[in-house]
Amino acid sequence: MFGERVLAEAADGLPAFVYDLAGLRDHVAAIRAALDGAAELYYAAKANPEAPVLRTLAPLVDGVEVASGGELEHVRTVLPDARLAFGGPGKTDSELRTGLEHGVHRVHVESPHELRRLAALGRAVDVLLRVNLSVDRSNAALAMSGPFGMDPAAVEDCRPILAEAPHLRLRGIHAHLASGLDAPALLAQSAAVLAWARPWLTGVPDPEINLGGGMAVDYADPSHRFDWPAYAAGLRKLARRGETLRIEPGRAMTVYCGWYVTDVLDVKRSHGAWYAVLRGGTMHLRTPVTKNHDHPFTVLRRATAGPRTAEPVTLVGQLCTPKDVFARRTDAGSLGVGDVVAFTMAGAYAWNISHHDFLMHPKPRFVHLT
């Protein structure tokens, strides 16, 4: 059981990130089986770029999406033979050159100016133009608007640039419009993207439409998972012969494989409320602050002497800020010093988005279960 393995690891020191690579492999294999050719599957490395995670995913995905020169070089080092799609706003000339030198499979172009700068490098490369359509995003957890991609008028401005630079090979359209959508909402968004993209791509041989990621992840109910079979069935209905559909999820692939495991250093009652102070903090796991939620967790009890909390209890870290909170006034049972708290769903946008050096506390350990 997971709890027993965590307790075995605890002797070597906490906090620790624990990754279940076998579980990750099974989860992504199930996604791949559900898709069954409905779309190419790329992994968005920004969710979790750790080398063991990348190597676990490599046999199960068609490629990896990177969003900076640093990510590009890191992923190319770990996976020298992987197909890479290079996206992200604000690419520098140096990053674009790096992409060309590393033989990226596709460049996702974010603006007419970026396309001109890419053309000026004079190297042959395949491109997708990233479009940002005005669609209903009211149910999205995160709307990718503003600086991300181009509105249809700006995409139209790319035509003369492409005409004057035949070494830029237009392959298709990229559209990642929102995150946190369930399967019906994501399919509706995909249908809108395809309805716009297909006429625009008239004359492009074997066009590609990258529909992005954004599959919903429910931190309030970890057992509630995105409906991959329904989504794949919907994609098959949307697909047309002679075109390639592609998706690039990140969080929905890796979030379930990771835990942030730590222990209770102190418990106290203050102004009528109970607090448990945990080793570490949001400088390791910034996700709950970023998403403004109570992060799900499991308590592994240890026999300890001393005070114990009553319910409800707020779980905080060691940082000198009131924002260093994992979960507020949550039902955790009675917590005492030495109890182990394992925060689930820490396999994506966790360590890699956190402000590691704030207050210079020790870094966590990293454990990979195979």
Secondary structure, DSSP 8 states (H G I E B T S, - for coil): -HHHHHHHHHTT-SSEEEEEHHHHHHHHHHHHHHHTTSSEEEEEGGG---HHHHHHHGGG-SEEEE-SHHHHHHHHHH-TT--EEE--SS--HHHHHHHHHTT-SEEEE-SHHHHHHHHHTT--EEEEEEB------TT-SEE--TTSSB-HHHHHTHHHHHHH-TTEEEEEEE---EESB-HHHHHHHHHHHHHHHHHHTTT-SS-EEE----B---SS-TT----HHHHHHHHHHH--TT-EEEE--SHHHHGGGEEEEEEEEEEEEETTEEEEEESS-TTT--HHHHHTS---EEEE-----S-B--SSEEEE-SSSSTT-EEEEEE-----BTT-EEEESS-SSSSGGGS-TTGGG----EEEEE-
